[in-house]
Structures are given as structure tokens and as C-alpha cells.
């Protein structure tokens, strides 16, 4: 009798139902684990009349030199290994410039 019951529980007909239950349980768990959205006051304000402009010309220059746009995969690639020491220094300077930009004034 026990063998018959266990055979019925794990029969081939029940696997789609069990599989669907597992997929639903795993699919919904990340949504439940996410924290509730908490809007920080710092990011809620903006200055509409601020005219600050971020200069991306150095970044555009680097992209023009090292970005591969015709890769067969259709995905743009950046030739990291090909970046010269001088361009690496330029990138470091650009990142330093970006760090000085006040995000709250954008």
C-alpha cells in the first residue's frame, strides 16, 4: 500500500505540476526579497534653472579611438588592452572631473 501511494505521488503525470510549482516559487521569491523603495530627499529635488553642463568630449574621444562598433555579434566592444598609457591618464583625468560634478545640481 505504501509503495502504491509513493508511486502515485511521484508518477510522471504529477511532474509537470510539481515543476510548475517550483518555477513559480523560485520566480516569485526575488520579488519578495527586494526592499521596499525608499526615495531619499536628496534625489527628489532638482534645480530646473541650473545650466550646468557636463563635458563628455574627452570620453567621446576615447570612444572614437577604442570602440568597435562593427563586431559580428552586433554588440559594441571596447578595446581595453589597446588603451595607451596617455589615454589611460586622460581617462583618469576625466573620471576625476566627473567626481567633481555636483549631482544634486544636475
C-alpha positions as MATLAB code, in Angstrom:
seq = 'XXXXXXXXXXXXXXXXXXXXXXXXXXXXXXXXXXXXXXXXXXXXXXXXXXXXXXXXXXXXXXXXXXXXXXXXXXXXXXXXXXXXXXXXXXXXXXXXXXXXXXXXXX';
ca = [
       0.000    0.000    0.000;
       2.775    2.496    0.910;
       4.592    1.645   -2.281;
       1.453    2.354   -4.300;
       0.913    5.762   -2.645;
       4.527    6.880   -3.179;
       4.310    5.665   -6.754;
       1.173    7.777   -7.291;
       2.732   10.894   -5.720;
       5.809   10.734   -7.932;
       4.169    9.478  -11.101;
       5.121   11.014  -14.428;
       1.785   12.807  -14.611;
       2.498   14.792  -11.437;
       5.929   16.119  -12.502;
       4.574   18.978  -14.655;
       2.532   20.213  -11.695;
       5.483   19.874   -9.318;
       7.760   21.603  -11.840;
       5.316   24.461  -12.302;
       5.070   24.907   -8.544;
       8.868   25.025   -8.194;
       9.215   27.535  -11.040;
       6.542   29.766   -9.541;
       8.092   29.552   -6.073;
      11.563   30.415   -7.372;
      10.284   33.093   -9.730;
       8.359   34.962   -7.071;
      10.929   34.768   -4.291;
      13.268   37.536   -5.598;
      10.351   39.960   -5.780;
       9.501   39.275   -2.166;
      13.125   39.630   -1.094;
      13.601   43.089   -2.607;
      13.476   46.010   -0.192;
      10.632   48.451   -0.477;
      11.515   51.587   -2.442;
      12.788   54.383   -0.243;
      13.067   57.724   -2.020;
      15.831   59.793   -0.489;
      15.048   63.516   -0.249;
      18.467   64.310   -1.753;
      17.458   62.699   -5.065;
      13.901   64.068   -5.144;
      14.911   67.673   -5.674;
      16.280   69.145   -8.856;
      17.232   72.604   -9.984;
      15.265   73.251  -13.165;
      17.000   76.539  -13.969;
      20.550   75.272  -13.417;
      22.629   75.468  -16.576;
      25.464   73.168  -15.516;
      26.695   71.118  -18.460;
      28.896   68.047  -18.171;
      31.624   67.975  -20.822;
      31.928   64.484  -22.307;
      34.279   65.428  -25.139;
      37.226   63.509  -23.667;
      35.060   60.407  -23.242;
      33.832   60.780  -26.828;
      37.451   60.973  -27.999;
      38.277   57.726  -26.194;
      35.205   56.024  -27.631;
      36.131   57.164  -31.133;
      39.576   55.559  -30.721;
      38.756   52.307  -28.958;
      35.098   51.422  -29.523;
      34.483   48.606  -32.010;
      31.005   49.036  -33.482;
      31.180   46.521  -36.330;
      31.654   43.310  -34.342;
      29.820   40.343  -35.953;
      27.844   39.775  -32.737;
      26.239   43.187  -33.104;
      27.493   44.115  -29.632;
      29.776   47.112  -29.284;
      33.199   46.236  -27.851;
      35.789   48.432  -26.165;
      39.441   47.556  -26.802;
      40.654   47.817  -23.204;
      44.013   46.194  -23.941;
      44.689   48.737  -26.673;
      44.358   51.826  -24.475;
      47.653   53.706  -24.437;
      49.187   54.990  -21.189;
      48.470   58.563  -22.312;
      44.816   57.745  -22.938;
      44.641   55.944  -19.595;
      45.866   59.164  -17.977;
      43.223   61.107  -19.897;
      40.566   58.686  -18.666;
      41.760   59.129  -15.078;
      41.538   62.913  -15.501;
      38.033   62.608  -16.951;
      36.913   60.434  -14.035;
      38.388   62.999  -11.638;
      36.421   65.701  -13.445;
      33.194   63.682  -13.166;
      33.768   63.200   -9.443;
      33.788   66.976   -9.019;
      30.358   67.395  -10.641;
      27.645   68.018   -8.058;
      24.942   65.506   -8.929;
      22.374   67.454   -6.927;
      22.806   70.415   -9.260;
      22.118   68.478  -12.453;
];
